[in-house]
Amino acid sequence: MADVPAGFLRPTLAGLVPYEPGKPVEEVQRELGLERIVKLASNEGPYGPFPEALQAMARAAEGLNRYPDGGAYRLRKALSERHGVRFDEIAIGAGADGLIDVLSQATLDSGDEVVCGWPSFPSYVIYALKLGAEPVLVSLREHRYDLEALLGAVTERTKLVYVCQPNNPTGTMNTRKELDDYFERVPEHVLTVVDQAYFEYIDDPEYPDAVEEYFKAGRRVFVTRTFSKIYGLAGLRVGYGVGPANLVTALGKTRRAFDLSTPAQEAALASLDAPEELARRRELNGRGRADLERILREAGYTVAGPAVGNFVYADLGEDAQPFFEALLRQGVIVRPLAAFGAPQAIRVTVGTPEEHVFLADALVRARTAAAAS
C-alpha cells in the first residue's frame, strides 16, 4: 500500500514521540526464554480488584450486549457525594491520563503554553504538542516541583500549569504551605491542574487534599484522581476529575462517547465502599516502599525522597538503558526514564514482598553477569 503524501499528516506530529508502554510480560518471556517475569515498571498496584469490584463486574457481564451509560451517572453521583461537590463538577475519563487528553483538547490552541516540572509525566507534554501548544519545562529542585520557578515561567500565553502531586517519576511531593503560597500568587488567567493520581497512598499530614483545600476554596483548579492504582483497576481505565462546572461541560464535548465501559463504572462504584481494604493496601504499600528503597540503596543506587506514592526513583548516574536491559534478562521489568526527561534514572514500582526478594536476587545476578562479560 502507498504511504499518504508528506503534507497529509498534521505538522505538529512530526517531532512527537508517543508514550511507549512496556511490552506484555508474555512477550518478554517468549523473547528471552524466561520462566518468570516480575513487572515493576508501570506503577500498577500489585494486588487485584477489590472483592466487591470483582462481584460487580461479574454482575455487569450479563448486560454487555448494551452500551454503557455514556454519562456515567451513578459513578459521578457517588463521587460528587463523596467529595461534597456538585454533580456537574465531576468529570470522568479513561484514567487520569484520559482526562489530561480531553482537557488539552478543550483548552489548548496553537501558540498556547503549558507549564510543568521536568522530569515529570510525559502526557502533559505529548498532548500539548499534538495541538500545536508549547510545553514550558521547569527543572525540578532536589527532585521536587519547584513551584517558585513554575510561577516564574508563567506568561500571558500560559493556559495550563500542571502540578504532579506526588510527581511521577520521582515520587516526591510538595507541602501544603508550598501549594498554599503557589495558589496565592498564580495569575488569574491560568488553570492549575493538580494531578493526584496516587492520592490514596499518602498519609503524610503535610500533603494537601486539593479538592477540599483548593477547589472548594474557590481556586481555579482542576484535580485529577484515578482508580488505576491502589484500587487495582488499571486494566479498566477509570479516572475522574473535580473542577468548574463549565469546564466539566467542555470536557464532555471532547471526550469520546461511551468512553467508560459498564464493568469499569460498576467496579469503580463498588470500590468506593471498601475503606478497610483501602487502608490495608495503604499500609502494605508504605512497608513495601521502605523495603524497595532499602534494596536499591544497598545495591548502590541513589534514591530520591522522601517518596510518598507507590514507586521509587533511582538515579544511576549514567544511561539507564543498559541497566534496564541487564535487569530484564534476569526477569525484572523496571521503567527507564528517558521519555520522562531523566535518561540516567529508573522508576521501580512497589510490588509484593516476594517480588522484592526476586528483584534483590536479580540485581545480584545482573552485577555478576556484567562482571563476567
MARFIDO-923987 format. One record per residue (C-alpha): x, y, z; residue number from 1; residue in one letter. Coordinates in steps of 0.1 Angstrom, whole numbers, padded with zeros to 4 digits. Example, Ala and Ser with C-alpha at 12.3 -4.5 7.8 and 13.67 -1.06 7.14 Angstrom:
<r <0123,-0045,0078>,1,'A'>
<r <0137,-0011,0071>,2,'S'>
This chain:
<r <0000,0000,0000>,1,'M'>
<r <0012,0035,-0008>,2,'A'>
<r <0020,0059,0020>,3,'D'>
<r <-0001,0090,0024>,4,'V'>
<r <0015,0122,0010>,5,'P'>
<r <0041,0141,0031>,6,'A'>
<r <0017,0170,0037>,7,'G'>
<r <-0013,0148,0046>,8,'F'>
<r <-0004,0145,0083>,9,'L'>
<r <-0006,0174,0108>,10,'R'>
<r <0028,0191,0111>,11,'P'>
<r <0026,0191,0149>,12,'T'>
<r <0031,0153,0148>,13,'L'>
<r <0064,0154,0130>,14,'A'>
<r <0087,0156,0161>,15,'G'>
<r <0063,0139,0185>,16,'L'>
<r <0075,0108,0204>,17,'V'>
<r <0044,0090,0217>,18,'P'>
<r <0042,0074,0251>,19,'Y'>
<r <0056,0039,0249>,20,'E'>
<r <0042,0013,0273>,21,'P'>
<r <0064,-0017,0280>,22,'G'>
<r <0060,-0050,0262>,23,'K'>
<r <0035,-0075,0276>,24,'P'>
<r <0050,-0099,0302>,25,'V'>
<r <0042,-0129,0280>,26,'E'>
<r <0061,-0114,0250>,27,'E'>
<r <0092,-0107,0271>,28,'V'>
<r <0091,-0142,0285>,29,'Q'>
<r <0089,-0156,0250>,30,'R'>
<r <0117,-0135,0236>,31,'E'>
<r <0141,-0141,0264>,32,'L'>
<r <0131,-0177,0273>,33,'G'>
<r <0124,-0168,0309>,34,'L'>
<r <0102,-0189,0332>,35,'E'>
<r <0092,-0159,0353>,36,'R'>
<r <0089,-0121,0349>,37,'I'>
<r <0083,-0097,0377>,38,'V'>
<r <0069,-0064,0364>,39,'K'>
<r <0077,-0034,0385>,40,'L'>
<r <0075,-0008,0357>,41,'A'>
<r <0041,0007,0353>,42,'S'>
<r <0030,0019,0388>,43,'N'>
<r <0002,-0006,0389>,44,'E'>
<r <-0009,-0018,0423>,45,'G'>
<r <0004,-0053,0430>,46,'P'>
<r <-0030,-0065,0441>,47,'Y'>
<r <-0061,-0071,0420>,48,'G'>
<r <-0095,-0055,0422>,49,'P'>
<r <-0113,-0054,0455>,50,'F'>
<r <-0136,-0085,0460>,51,'P'>
<r <-0166,-0061,0458>,52,'E'>
<r <-0154,-0049,0424>,53,'A'>
<r <-0150,-0084,0411>,54,'L'>
<r <-0185,-0092,0421>,55,'Q'>
<r <-0199,-0060,0405>,56,'A'>
<r <-0180,-0068,0372>,57,'M'>
<r <-0195,-0103,0372>,58,'A'>
<r <-0230,-0089,0375>,59,'R'>
<r <-0223,-0064,0348>,60,'A'>
<r <-0211,-0090,0323>,61,'A'>
<r <-0247,-0102,0317>,62,'E'>
<r <-0256,-0068,0302>,63,'G'>
<r <-0226,-0063,0279>,64,'L'>
<r <-0247,-0065,0248>,65,'N'>
<r <-0258,-0030,0257>,66,'R'>
<r <-0238,0002,0255>,67,'Y'>
<r <-0226,0017,0288>,68,'P'>
<r <-0241,0047,0305>,69,'D'>
<r <-0224,0074,0284>,70,'G'>
<r <-0227,0100,0312>,71,'G'>
<r <-0216,0076,0340>,72,'A'>
<r <-0245,0090,0360>,73,'Y'>
<r <-0243,0067,0390>,74,'R'>
<r <-0205,0069,0393>,75,'L'>
<r <-0205,0107,0390>,76,'R'>
<r <-0233,0110,0416>,77,'K'>
<r <-0214,0088,0440>,78,'A'>
<r <-0182,0108,0435>,79,'L'>
<r <-0200,0141,0439>,80,'S'>
<r <-0215,0129,0472>,81,'E'>
<r <-0181,0115,0483>,82,'R'>
<r <-0164,0148,0478>,83,'H'>
<r <-0192,0171,0487>,84,'G'>
<r <-0193,0189,0453>,85,'V'>
<r <-0220,0193,0427>,86,'R'>
<r <-0227,0166,0402>,87,'F'>
<r <-0217,0188,0373>,88,'D'>
<r <-0183,0194,0389>,89,'E'>
<r <-0173,0158,0383>,90,'I'>
<r <-0157,0148,0351>,91,'A'>
<r <-0149,0112,0341>,92,'I'>
<r <-0125,0097,0317>,93,'G'>
<r <-0103,0068,0307>,94,'A'>
<r <-0079,0071,0336>,95,'G'>
<r <-0064,0104,0348>,96,'A'>
<r <-0044,0103,0315>,97,'D'>
<r <-0076,0103,0295>,98,'G'>
<r <-0087,0134,0315>,99,'L'>
<r <-0055,0152,0306>,100,'I'>
<r <-0061,0144,0270>,101,'D'>
<r <-0096,0158,0269>,102,'V'>
<r <-0086,0188,0290>,103,'L'>
<r <-0059,0196,0265>,104,'S'>
<r <-0083,0193,0236>,105,'Q'>
<r <-0108,0216,0254>,106,'A'>
<r <-0084,0244,0263>,107,'T'>
<r <-0053,0245,0240>,108,'L'>
<r <-0048,0261,0207>,109,'D'>
<r <-0017,0266,0186>,110,'S'>
<r <0007,0290,0204>,111,'G'>
<r <-0007,0285,0239>,112,'D'>
<r <0016,0274,0266>,113,'E'>
<r <0015,0247,0293>,114,'V'>
<r <0040,0248,0322>,115,'V'>
<r <0051,0218,0342>,116,'C'>
<r <0080,0205,0361>,117,'G'>
<r <0106,0182,0344>,118,'W'>
<r <0112,0153,0346>,119,'P'>
<r <0075,0146,0351>,120,'S'>
<r <0046,0128,0335>,121,'F'>
<r <0051,0129,0297>,122,'P'>
<r <0014,0132,0288>,123,'S'>
<r <0014,0168,0299>,124,'Y'>
<r <0039,0175,0271>,125,'V'>
<r <0026,0150,0245>,126,'I'>
<r <-0010,0162,0245>,127,'Y'>
<r <0001,0198,0243>,128,'A'>
<r <0024,0192,0213>,129,'L'>
<r <-0004,0173,0195>,130,'K'>
<r <-0024,0205,0195>,131,'L'>
<r <0004,0228,0185>,132,'G'>
<r <0008,0243,0220>,133,'A'>
<r <0042,0249,0236>,134,'E'>
<r <0053,0230,0267>,135,'P'>
<r <0075,0250,0290>,136,'V'>
<r <0096,0226,0311>,137,'L'>
<r <0108,0238,0345>,138,'V'>
<r <0136,0218,0361>,139,'S'>
<r <0129,0201,0394>,140,'L'>
<r <0147,0212,0426>,141,'R'>
<r <0160,0184,0447>,142,'E'>
<r <0137,0160,0428>,143,'H'>
<r <0106,0180,0437>,144,'R'>
<r <0085,0205,0418>,145,'Y'>
<r <0100,0240,0421>,146,'D'>
<r <0068,0260,0425>,147,'L'>
<r <0086,0293,0427>,148,'E'>
<r <0102,0286,0393>,149,'A'>
<r <0069,0273,0380>,150,'L'>
<r <0053,0307,0387>,151,'L'>
<r <0083,0324,0371>,152,'G'>
<r <0077,0305,0339>,153,'A'>
<r <0041,0317,0335>,154,'V'>
<r <0034,0342,0307>,155,'T'>
<r <0003,0357,0292>,156,'E'>
<r <0002,0328,0268>,157,'R'>
<r <0001,0302,0296>,158,'T'>
<r <-0032,0283,0298>,159,'K'>
<r <-0024,0253,0320>,160,'L'>
<r <0001,0247,0348>,161,'V'>
<r <0005,0211,0359>,162,'Y'>
<r <0015,0202,0395>,163,'V'>
<r <0021,0165,0397>,164,'C'>
<r <0015,0157,0433>,165,'Q'>
<r <0033,0134,0440>,166,'P'>
<r <0055,0138,0410>,167,'N'>
<r <0058,0109,0386>,168,'N'>
<r <0085,0097,0382>,169,'P'>
<r <0104,0110,0413>,170,'T'>
<r <0077,0101,0439>,171,'G'>
<r <0082,0133,0458>,172,'T'>
<r <0055,0158,0469>,173,'M'>
<r <0051,0195,0477>,174,'N'>
<r <0039,0206,0511>,175,'T'>
<r <0006,0223,0519>,176,'R'>
<r <0024,0255,0527>,177,'K'>
<r <0042,0254,0493>,178,'E'>
<r <0009,0248,0475>,179,'L'>
<r <-0009,0275,0495>,180,'D'>
<r <0018,0300,0486>,181,'D'>
<r <0016,0290,0449>,182,'Y'>
<r <-0022,0295,0448>,183,'F'>
<r <-0019,0329,0464>,184,'E'>
<r <0003,0341,0436>,185,'R'>
<r <-0007,0322,0404>,186,'V'>
<r <-0022,0346,0378>,187,'P'>
<r <-0060,0345,0374>,188,'E'>
<r <-0058,0335,0337>,189,'H'>
<r <-0041,0302,0345>,190,'V'>
<r <-0059,0269,0352>,191,'L'>
<r <-0038,0248,0376>,192,'T'>
<r <-0041,0210,0372>,193,'V'>
<r <-0032,0192,0404>,194,'V'>
<r <-0026,0156,0394>,195,'D'>
<r <-0033,0134,0425>,196,'Q'>
<r <-0033,0100,0408>,197,'A'>
<r <-0016,0085,0439>,198,'Y'>
<r <-0037,0103,0464>,199,'F'>
<r <-0050,0073,0484>,200,'E'>
<r <-0015,0060,0491>,201,'Y'>
<r <-0004,0091,0510>,202,'I'>
<r <-0008,0096,0548>,203,'D'>
<r <0017,0125,0552>,204,'D'>
<r <-0001,0152,0572>,205,'P'>
<r <0016,0179,0551>,206,'E'>
<r <0001,0165,0519>,207,'Y'>
<r <-0029,0186,0509>,208,'P'>
<r <-0063,0173,0495>,209,'D'>
<r <-0066,0196,0465>,210,'A'>
<r <-0103,0191,0462>,211,'V'>
<r <-0110,0201,0498>,212,'E'>
<r <-0084,0228,0502>,213,'E'>
<r <-0082,0245,0468>,214,'Y'>
<r <-0112,0237,0447>,215,'F'>
<r <-0137,0242,0474>,216,'K'>
<r <-0119,0274,0484>,217,'A'>
<r <-0126,0288,0450>,218,'G'>
<r <-0092,0284,0434>,219,'R'>
<r <-0091,0280,0396>,220,'R'>
<r <-0081,0244,0397>,221,'V'>
<r <-0088,0210,0382>,222,'F'>
<r <-0080,0180,0403>,223,'V'>
<r <-0074,0145,0388>,224,'T'>
<r <-0077,0112,0405>,225,'R'>
<r <-0078,0076,0393>,226,'T'>
<r <-0089,0041,0402>,227,'F'>
<r <-0059,0026,0383>,228,'S'>
<r <-0035,0024,0413>,229,'K'>
<r <-0045,0014,0448>,230,'I'>
<r <-0079,0002,0437>,231,'Y'>
<r <-0063,-0024,0413>,232,'G'>
<r <-0084,-0013,0382>,233,'L'>
<r <-0056,-0002,0358>,234,'A'>
<r <-0069,-0026,0331>,235,'G'>
<r <-0103,-0009,0331>,236,'L'>
<r <-0090,0027,0329>,237,'R'>
<r <-0113,0047,0352>,238,'V'>
<r <-0103,0083,0361>,239,'G'>
<r <-0122,0113,0373>,240,'Y'>
<r <-0116,0150,0379>,241,'G'>
<r <-0131,0177,0400>,242,'V'>
<r <-0133,0212,0385>,243,'G'>
<r <-0155,0241,0375>,244,'P'>
<r <-0189,0231,0360>,245,'A'>
<r <-0184,0249,0327>,246,'N'>
<r <-0150,0232,0323>,247,'L'>
<r <-0165,0198,0330>,248,'V'>
<r <-0192,0205,0304>,249,'T'>
<r <-0164,0213,0278>,250,'A'>
<r <-0146,0181,0287>,251,'L'>
<r <-0178,0162,0279>,252,'G'>
<r <-0176,0176,0244>,253,'K'>
<r <-0140,0164,0238>,254,'T'>
<r <-0144,0130,0255>,255,'R'>
<r <-0154,0101,0233>,256,'R'>
<r <-0190,0088,0236>,257,'A'>
<r <-0193,0057,0259>,258,'F'>
<r <-0157,0062,0270>,259,'D'>
<r <-0161,0042,0302>,260,'L'>
<r <-0173,0007,0299>,261,'S'>
<r <-0200,-0008,0321>,262,'T'>
<r <-0177,-0031,0340>,263,'P'>
<r <-0154,-0001,0346>,264,'A'>
<r <-0182,0020,0360>,265,'Q'>
<r <-0195,-0008,0382>,266,'E'>
<r <-0161,-0018,0395>,267,'A'>
<r <-0153,0018,0404>,268,'A'>
<r <-0186,0022,0422>,269,'L'>
<r <-0181,-0009,0442>,270,'A'>
<r <-0146,0001,0452>,271,'S'>
<r <-0158,0032,0469>,272,'L'>
<r <-0174,0011,0496>,273,'D'>
<r <-0143,-0007,0508>,274,'A'>
<r <-0125,0016,0532>,275,'P'>
<r <-0109,-0013,0552>,276,'E'>
<r <-0092,-0028,0521>,277,'E'>
<r <-0081,0007,0510>,278,'L'>
<r <-0064,0012,0544>,279,'A'>
<r <-0048,-0023,0543>,280,'R'>
<r <-0033,-0016,0510>,281,'R'>
<r <-0020,0018,0520>,282,'R'>
<r <-0003,0002,0550>,283,'E'>
<r <0012,-0026,0529>,284,'L'>
<r <0024,-0001,0503>,285,'N'>
<r <0042,0020,0530>,286,'G'>
<r <0061,-0011,0542>,287,'R'>
<r <0068,-0022,0507>,288,'G'>
<r <0081,0012,0496>,289,'R'>
<r <0106,0013,0525>,290,'A'>
<r <0117,-0022,0516>,291,'D'>
<r <0122,-0013,0480>,292,'L'>
<r <0142,0018,0489>,293,'E'>
<r <0165,-0003,0511>,294,'R'>
<r <0171,-0028,0483>,295,'I'>
<r <0181,-0002,0458>,296,'L'>
<r <0203,0017,0483>,297,'R'>
<r <0221,-0015,0493>,298,'E'>
<r <0227,-0022,0456>,299,'A'>
<r <0245,0012,0455>,300,'G'>
<r <0219,0034,0438>,301,'Y'>
<r <0208,0069,0448>,302,'T'>
<r <0171,0070,0457>,303,'V'>
<r <0151,0102,0456>,304,'A'>
<r <0130,0110,0485>,305,'G'>
<r <0111,0111,0506>,306,'P'>
<r <0089,0092,0482>,307,'A'>
<r <0052,0090,0491>,308,'V'>
<r <0035,0071,0463>,309,'G'>
<r <0038,0035,0452>,310,'N'>
<r <0071,0038,0433>,311,'F'>
<r <0107,0048,0438>,312,'V'>
<r <0131,0069,0416>,313,'Y'>
<r <0167,0058,0415>,314,'A'>
<r <0194,0079,0398>,315,'D'>
<r <0221,0056,0383>,316,'L'>
<r <0244,0084,0373>,317,'G'>
<r <0247,0071,0338>,318,'E'>
<r <0225,0060,0308>,319,'D'>
<r <0198,0037,0324>,320,'A'>
<r <0190,0018,0292>,321,'Q'>
<r <0218,-0008,0296>,322,'P'>
<r <0208,-0014,0333>,323,'F'>
<r <0172,-0018,0322>,324,'F'>
<r <0182,-0044,0296>,325,'E'>
<r <0205,-0063,0320>,326,'A'>
<r <0178,-0065,0347>,327,'L'>
<r <0153,-0075,0320>,328,'L'>
<r <0175,-0105,0312>,329,'R'>
<r <0172,-0115,0348>,330,'Q'>
<r <0134,-0114,0347>,331,'G'>
<r <0126,-0080,0362>,332,'V'>
<r <0110,-0051,0343>,333,'I'>
<r <0116,-0016,0356>,334,'V'>
<r <0110,0017,0338>,335,'R'>
<r <0139,0036,0322>,336,'P'>
<r <0131,0072,0322>,337,'L'>
<r <0144,0088,0291>,338,'A'>
<r <0108,0096,0279>,339,'A'>
<r <0102,0113,0313>,340,'F'>
<r <0132,0136,0309>,341,'G'>
<r <0156,0116,0331>,342,'A'>
<r <0177,0092,0309>,343,'P'>
<r <0201,0084,0338>,344,'Q'>
<r <0173,0072,0361>,345,'A'>
<r <0149,0043,0366>,346,'I'>
<r <0115,0041,0383>,347,'R'>
<r <0106,0010,0402>,348,'V'>
<r <0071,0002,0414>,349,'T'>
<r <0063,-0012,0448>,350,'V'>
<r <0055,-0049,0445>,351,'G'>
<r <0048,-0077,0469>,352,'T'>
<r <0074,-0088,0495>,353,'P'>
<r <0081,-0119,0474>,354,'E'>
<r <0086,-0098,0442>,355,'E'>
<r <0111,-0076,0461>,356,'H'>
<r <0131,-0107,0470>,357,'V'>
<r <0132,-0116,0434>,358,'F'>
<r <0143,-0081,0425>,359,'L'>
<r <0172,-0082,0450>,360,'A'>
<r <0184,-0115,0437>,361,'D'>
<r <0181,-0102,0401>,362,'A'>
<r <0203,-0072,0410>,363,'L'>
<r <0230,-0096,0422>,364,'V'>
<r <0227,-0118,0391>,365,'R'>
<r <0229,-0088,0368>,366,'A'>
<r <0261,-0075,0385>,367,'R'>
<r <0276,-0110,0383>,368,'T'>
<r <0268,-0112,0346>,369,'A'>
<r <0282,-0078,0340>,370,'A'>
<r <0315,-0086,0358>,371,'A'>
<r <0318,-0118,0338>,372,'A'>
<r <0313,-0102,0304>,373,'S'>
